[in-house]
Amino acid sequence: MIQKFFRNAGVMAVAEMVARIKGVIVLPLLTRHLGPLDFGVWSQVSMIALLLSPLLSLGSEQGMLRILPGLPFEKQYRMFVAWMLVALGGAAIFAALLVLANSPISAIVFADAEYRRFVVLAAASLFTTLLPNAARAWLRIQNDGNTLAAATVAQAMLGIVAVLSAIGLGTGVYGLVLLTLAADFLLGVLLLALIVRRSGWSDPDFSILRPAIKFGLPLLPGAYAIWGLNWMDRLFLVHYQTLQDIGIYSAAYGLGYMIIQVFVNPIWALYPNSVAELYNRGDGAGVDRLLHTISYGVLILSIPAIAGLWALCEPIMTVVAGQAFRSGALVMPVVALAYLLHMLASFGDIAVGLAYRQHLATASIMLAVTVNAGLNFLLVPDFGIMGAAFATLGAFLVQFVFSTVMASRNGPFWRSFDELYRILAAAVIMALAVKALGQVTALADVSRLLLFIPFGAVLYGGLAVAFGAIPRPYLKSAWTWLSVQRGPTT
């Protein structure tokens, strides 16, 4: 099970890295083509769609992911079709409501009613978000890592095409959003067509709705709390700062979160479904082994990446986004650390969900969003975008502590993590060395990155081995695997 998991996770990791190349390509184009003001407008459109997405199926997607693993394929598929039809109906209802209320929503989100037409685009994005996400949910249920990875790469490529088309046509931010929505819609239609082609059409089995909604409804407030944690800072910034500040903050926020997307999301993507399947089979030893192995993989990759991001945040921000965005450089490592804590807290949320105490996961995220609101209120007026970043970090820290305590009492959870201190020591020494080297060398930003990134990676790897952050059994297993791949020597 774990070997299959990591094989799929490895495929997903490659796909995520390709997808992140999209960010490296697209973000510089967007920031230079749009500038801070229009980039801020572009980021706000996503906020509206994400506000309503959890209501489309009343949180039943999480219930489906919890209940369907392990059922016969035909039964899974009939229930998925039923869930998809209900979600599409919800999208139609809320899209209509958005169009009818576009003026007041524009005034709240953009602090100006003149952006009404962007609210209409946000209504359309309910469908363009639902279709690919629904297909991804089915692929996760089937543990189809290859197709899931292909979908990730395809979405990245279509996104690049949309941005290049907008720049080539000379469209502004409105045209860019329209083309991006068209690309996502095309991907969603293609993925669902592939699923239907493989499995055919099946009569929907609506019996999934009641247990799925029953499972997911307690998580719905948590979904909105996550929305608040991700986007509440923008609401404070738009009223205390400007759309330009939001543009700078959103670019830095996206780059910081990119660390989690590359080093954590590929490992995490298949974990909830895989651990649910083991738990449903009564394989407690398998659950424990999967939990600790996956957690270790997350930490040993993400902690040095965040440390390196702190050491090189200014050249990264300037090279990727441009000089106009340099003031947001320190936002990146703060946001990256915040989301690492959030992902670690998610292990606890899964654990209490396995024990059908998912209300504790909701309580965890509600506590975090309350802390986030208070910190934004206190910090944003005086500290601007850095205040918003530290509000996010503080909220996710509270969530992590609460989730860890609740999971250790109610579900299968971590026993120990002795390697964590060794990983931290190796990452901190590496980051300080890179930072010191940067202080004593006079190099252009691009040269700095080309030299210091490989230097930091090699230094961290050596320190991790020397400090025992990589346990010897892991090294022995890796060496044995490499020896098998090379074949016998003569």
C-alpha positions in Angstrom: 0.0 0.0 0.0 2.7 2.5 1.0 4.8 1.6 -2.1 1.8 2.2 -4.3 1.1 5.4 -2.4 4.6 6.8 -2.9 4.7 5.7 -6.5 1.5 7.8 -7.1 2.9 10.6 -5.0 6.1 10.6 -7.0 4.1 10.9 -10.2 2.1 13.7 -8.6 5.3 15.4 -7.4 6.6 15.6 -11.0 3.3 16.9 -12.2 3.2 19.5 -9.4 6.7 20.7 -10.3 5.6 21.0 -13.9 2.6 22.9 -12.8 4.8 25.2 -10.6 6.8 26.0 -13.7 3.5 27.5 -14.9 3.7 29.9 -11.9 7.3 30.7 -12.7 6.4 31.5 -16.3 3.0 33.1 -15.7 3.6 35.2 -12.6 6.3 37.4 -14.2 4.2 37.8 -17.3 1.1 38.8 -15.2 2.8 41.1 -12.9 4.5 43.0 -15.7 1.5 43.0 -18.0 -1.0 43.9 -15.4 0.9 45.8 -12.7 0.0 45.8 -9.0 -3.5 47.3 -9.4 -4.9 45.0 -12.0 -3.1 42.0 -10.4 -5.0 42.9 -7.2 -8.3 42.9 -9.2 -7.4 39.6 -10.7 -6.8 38.0 -7.3 -10.1 39.3 -5.9 -12.2 37.5 -8.6 -11.1 34.2 -7.3 -12.1 35.1 -3.8 -15.8 35.5 -4.8 -16.0 32.0 -6.4 -14.2 30.3 -3.5 -16.7 32.0 -1.1 -19.6 30.1 -2.6 -18.0 26.8 -3.8 -18.5 24.9 -0.5 -22.3 25.5 -0.7 -22.7 23.9 -4.1 -23.0 20.5 -2.5 -23.3 21.3 1.2 -19.9 19.9 2.0 -20.9 16.4 0.6 -17.7 16.1 -1.4 -15.8 15.4 1.8 -18.4 12.8 2.8 -18.0 11.2 -0.6 -14.3 11.0 -0.2 -14.7 9.4 3.2 -17.5 6.9 2.4 -16.8 5.7 -1.2 -13.3 4.2 -0.8 -13.5 0.4 -0.6 -17.0 0.1 -2.1 -17.5 -1.9 -5.3 -16.6 0.2 -8.4 -20.1 0.2 -9.9 -21.6 1.5 -6.7 -19.0 4.2 -6.4 -19.6 5.4 -9.9 -23.4 5.6 -9.5 -23.0 7.6 -6.3 -20.5 9.9 -8.0 -22.9 10.6 -10.8 -25.6 11.5 -8.3 -23.3 13.8 -6.4 -22.1 15.5 -9.6 -25.7 16.3 -10.7 -26.6 17.8 -7.3 -23.4 19.9 -7.3 -24.2 21.3 -10.8 -27.7 22.3 -9.6 -26.1 24.1 -6.7 -23.7 25.9 -9.0 -26.6 27.1 -11.2 -28.5 28.5 -8.2 -25.6 30.4 -6.7 -24.4 31.8 -10.1 -27.9 33.3 -10.5 -27.7 34.9 -7.0 -24.3 36.4 -7.8 -25.5 38.0 -11.0 -28.5 39.5 -9.2 -26.4 40.9 -6.3 -23.4 42.0 -8.4 -23.4 45.7 -7.3 -23.2 45.2 -3.5 -20.7 42.4 -3.9 -18.5 44.6 -6.0 -18.6 47.3 -3.4 -17.5 44.9 -0.7 -14.9 43.0 -2.5 -13.3 45.7 -4.7 -14.3 48.7 -2.5 -15.9 50.1 -5.8 -19.1 49.3 -7.5 -17.5 49.8 -11.0 -16.2 46.3 -10.9 -19.7 44.7 -11.3 -18.8 42.9 -14.5 -16.1 41.0 -12.7 -18.7 39.6 -10.3 -20.5 38.1 -13.3 -17.2 36.4 -14.3 -17.0 35.0 -10.8 -20.5 33.5 -11.2 -19.3 31.7 -14.3 -16.2 30.5 -12.5 -18.4 28.4 -10.1 -18.8 26.0 -13.0 -15.3 26.2 -14.3 -14.1 25.4 -10.8 -16.6 22.6 -10.1 -16.0 20.5 -13.2 -12.3 19.9 -12.9 -12.5 19.6 -9.1 -15.2 16.9 -9.4 -13.2 15.0 -11.9 -10.1 15.2 -9.6 -12.2 13.9 -6.7 -13.2 10.8 -8.7 -9.6 10.2 -9.7 -8.5 10.4 -6.0 -11.2 7.9 -5.0 -9.8 5.5 -7.7 -6.2 6.2 -6.6 -5.5 7.0 -10.3 -2.3 9.0 -9.7 -1.3 8.9 -13.4 -4.4 10.6 -14.7 -4.5 13.0 -11.8 -0.9 14.0 -12.6 -1.8 14.4 -16.3 -4.8 16.6 -15.3 -2.5 18.8 -13.2 0.0 19.2 -16.1 -2.8 19.9 -18.6 -4.3 22.6 -16.3 -0.9 24.2 -16.1 -0.4 24.2 -19.8 -3.8 25.5 -20.6 -3.3 28.3 -18.0 -0.1 29.3 -19.8 -1.8 29.3 -23.1 -4.6 31.5 -21.7 -2.2 34.0 -20.3 -0.1 34.2 -23.4 -3.2 34.6 -25.5 -4.4 37.5 -23.3 -1.0 39.2 -23.6 -0.8 38.6 -27.4 -4.3 39.9 -27.9 -3.5 42.9 -25.7 -6.5 42.3 -23.4 -6.7 43.8 -19.9 -7.5 42.0 -16.7 -11.1 41.3 -17.8 -10.0 39.5 -20.9 -7.4 37.6 -19.0 -10.0 36.3 -16.5 -12.3 35.3 -19.3 -9.6 33.3 -21.1 -8.5 31.6 -17.8 -12.1 30.6 -17.1 -12.4 29.2 -20.6 -9.3 27.1 -20.1 -10.5 25.6 -16.8 -13.9 24.9 -18.3 -12.3 23.1 -21.2 -10.2 21.0 -18.9 -13.2 20.1 -16.7 -15.2 19.0 -19.8 -12.4 16.9 -21.1 -11.8 15.1 -17.8 -15.4 14.3 -17.3 -15.7 13.1 -20.9 -12.7 10.8 -20.2 -14.4 9.4 -17.0 -17.6 8.8 -18.9 -15.7 7.2 -21.8 -14.0 4.8 -19.4 -17.0 4.0 -17.2 -20.0 4.8 -19.4 -23.1 6.4 -18.1 -24.8 5.0 -15.0 -28.0 5.7 -13.3 -27.4 8.0 -10.3 -27.6 6.5 -6.9 -28.8 9.4 -4.7 -28.5 7.3 -1.5 -25.0 8.8 -1.1 -26.4 12.2 -0.6 -27.8 11.8 2.9 -24.8 10.2 4.5 -22.4 12.4 2.5 -24.2 15.6 3.6 -24.4 14.3 7.1 -20.7 13.8 7.1 -19.8 17.0 5.3 -22.3 19.4 6.8 -20.4 19.7 10.1 -17.3 20.5 8.0 -19.1 23.3 6.1 -18.4 26.0 8.7 -14.8 24.8 8.6 -14.7 25.3 4.8 -15.8 28.9 5.3 -13.3 29.3 8.0 -10.6 28.1 5.5 -12.0 30.7 3.0 -11.6 33.3 5.7 -8.1 32.3 6.5 -7.1 32.4 2.9 -8.9 35.6 1.9 -9.9 37.6 5.0 -6.6 39.5 4.9 -7.6 40.8 1.4 -10.8 42.3 2.8 -8.8 44.1 5.5 -6.2 45.2 3.0 -8.6 46.6 0.5 -10.1 48.9 3.1 -7.0 49.8 5.0 -4.5 49.8 2.1 -5.1 49.8 -1.7 -5.6 47.4 -4.6 -2.0 47.9 -5.4 -1.0 46.6 -2.0 -3.3 43.6 -2.6 -1.5 43.0 -5.9 1.9 42.9 -4.2 0.6 40.8 -1.3 -1.2 38.3 -3.6 2.0 37.8 -5.7 4.1 37.2 -2.6 1.4 35.0 -1.1 1.2 32.9 -4.2 5.0 32.4 -4.3 5.0 31.4 -0.6 2.2 29.0 -1.0 4.0 27.5 -4.1 6.5 25.9 -1.7 3.6 23.9 -0.1 2.2 23.1 -3.6 5.5 21.6 -4.7 6.8 19.9 -1.6 3.6 19.0 0.4 0.6 18.7 -1.9 1.9 15.8 -4.1 2.5 13.7 -0.9 -0.8 14.8 0.7 -3.1 14.6 -2.4 -3.8 10.8 -2.0 -3.3 10.5 1.8 -6.9 11.1 3.0 -8.4 8.5 0.6 -5.6 6.0 1.3 -5.7 6.3 5.1 -9.5 6.0 5.0 -9.3 2.8 3.0 -6.8 1.3 5.5 -8.9 2.4 8.4 -12.1 1.0 6.9 -10.3 -2.3 6.5 -9.3 -2.3 10.2 -5.5 -2.1 9.3 -4.3 -0.1 12.3 -0.7 -0.9 11.7 -1.0 0.2 8.1 -2.6 3.5 9.2 0.2 4.2 11.7 2.9 3.3 9.2 1.3 5.5 6.4 0.8 8.5 8.8 4.4 8.5 10.0 6.0 7.9 6.7 4.0 10.6 4.9 4.5 13.1 7.7 8.2 12.5 7.6 8.3 13.0 3.8 6.5 16.4 4.2 8.8 17.7 6.9 12.2 16.7 5.4 11.3 18.4 2.1 9.3 21.5 3.2 11.3 22.8 6.2 14.6 23.3 4.2 12.6 24.8 1.3 11.0 27.4 3.6 14.3 28.1 5.2 15.9 28.7 1.8 13.0 30.9 0.8 13.7 33.1 3.8 17.4 33.4 2.8 16.7 34.2 -0.8 13.3 36.0 -0.7 14.3 39.3 -2.1 16.1 38.0 -5.3 13.3 35.5 -5.8 10.6 38.2 -5.6 12.5 40.5 -7.9 13.4 38.0 -10.5 9.9 36.4 -10.6 7.6 39.3 -10.1 9.6 42.4 -10.9 11.1 45.3 -8.9 7.6 46.9 -8.2 6.8 43.8 -6.1 10.0 43.7 -4.1 8.4 45.1 -0.9 6.5 41.9 -0.5 9.5 39.6 -0.3 9.3 38.8 3.4 5.7 37.8 3.0 6.7 34.7 1.1 8.5 32.7 3.9 6.0 33.7 6.5 3.1 32.5 4.3 5.0 29.3 3.5 5.6 28.5 7.1 1.9 29.3 7.9 0.7 26.8 5.3 3.1 24.1 6.5 1.5 24.4 9.9 -1.9 24.2 8.2 -1.0 21.1 6.3 0.3 19.4 9.5 -2.9 20.4 11.3 -4.8 18.6 8.4 -3.3 15.3 9.6 -5.1 15.8 12.8 -8.3 16.8 11.1 -8.2 13.5 9.1 -7.5 11.6 12.3 -10.6 12.9 14.0 -12.7 12.4 10.8 -11.7 8.7 10.8 -13.2 8.5 14.3 -16.4 10.3 13.0 -15.6 13.3 15.3 -15.2 15.6 12.4 -16.9 18.4 14.4 -13.5 18.8 16.1 -11.9 19.6 12.7 -14.5 22.3 12.3 -13.9 23.6 15.8 -10.1 23.7 15.0 -10.5 25.8 11.8 -13.2 28.1 13.4 -10.8 28.8 16.2 -8.1 29.7 13.7 -10.3 32.0 11.7 -11.4 33.8 14.8 -7.7 34.4 15.7 -7.0 35.4 12.1 -9.8 38.1 12.2 -8.5 39.5 15.5 -4.9 39.6 14.3 -5.8 41.2 11.0 -7.8 43.9 12.8 -4.8 44.6 15.1 -1.9 44.3 12.6 -3.1 45.3 9.1 -3.8 49.0 9.9 -0.3 49.6 11.2 1.8 47.0 9.4 0.0 46.5 6.1 0.9 43.4 4.2 3.4 42.1 6.7 0.7 42.4 9.4 -1.6 40.3 7.2 1.1 37.7 6.7 1.7 37.3 10.4 -2.0 37.1 11.1 -2.1 34.1 8.8 0.9 32.5 10.6 -0.6 33.1 14.0 -4.0 31.6 13.0 -2.5 28.5 11.5 -0.2 28.0 14.5 -3.3 28.0 16.8 -5.0 25.5 14.4 -2.0 23.2 14.5 -1.8 23.1 18.3 -5.6 22.5 18.7 -5.7 19.8 16.0 -2.7 18.0 17.4 -4.2 17.9 20.9 -7.6 16.7 19.7 -6.2 14.1 17.3 -4.0 12.6 20.0 -7.0 12.1 22.2 -9.5 10.9 19.6 -7.9 9.2 16.6 -4.9 7.5 15.2 -2.1 10.0 15.4 1.6 10.7 15.7 3.5 8.8 18.4 6.8 10.7 18.1 8.9 12.6 15.7 12.5 12.6 16.9 13.9 13.5 13.5 12.2 16.9 13.5 14.9 18.5 15.6 17.6 17.2 13.3 15.7 18.5 10.2 15.3 21.9 11.8 19.0 22.1 12.7 20.2 21.2 9.2 17.7 23.6 7.6 18.6 26.6 9.9 22.3 26.1 9.4 21.9 25.9 5.7 19.7 29.1 5.6 22.1 31.1 7.7 25.0 30.0 5.5 23.2 31.1 2.4 22.2 34.4 4.0 25.8 35.1 5.1 27.2 34.2 1.7 24.7 36.6 0.1 25.9 39.4 2.4 29.5 39.1 1.4 29.0 38.7 -2.4 28.0 41.3 -4.9 26.0 39.4 -7.5 23.0 40.2 -9.6 19.7 38.6 -8.4 19.6 36.0 -11.2 23.3 34.9 -10.5 22.5 34.8 -6.8 19.7 32.3 -7.4 21.7 30.2 -9.9 24.6 29.9 -7.4 22.9 29.8 -4.0 20.0 27.4 -4.6 22.2 24.4 -5.6 24.7 25.3 -2.9 21.9 25.4 -0.3 20.5 22.1 -1.5 23.8 20.3 -1.4 24.7 21.8 2.0 21.3 20.7 3.5 21.6 17.2 2.1 25.0 16.8 3.7 23.9 18.2 7.0 20.8 16.1 7.0 22.8 12.9 6.6 25.4 14.0 9.1 22.8 14.9 11.8 20.8 11.7 11.2 17.8 13.7 9.9 17.6 11.0 7.2 17.4 7.7 9.2 19.9 5.1 8.2 17.2 2.5 7.2 15.9 5.1 4.6 19.4 5.5 3.2 19.9 1.8 3.1 16.6 1.3 1.3 17.5 4.0 -1.2 20.9 2.5 -1.9 19.4 -0.9 -2.3 16.8 0.5 -4.8 19.5 2.3 -6.8 21.6 -0.9 -6.9 18.7 -2.8 -8.3 18.0 -0.1 -10.9 21.7 -0.3 -12.1 21.6 -4.1 -12.3 24.5 -6.4 -11.6 28.0 -5.2 -12.1 30.7 -7.2 -13.9 
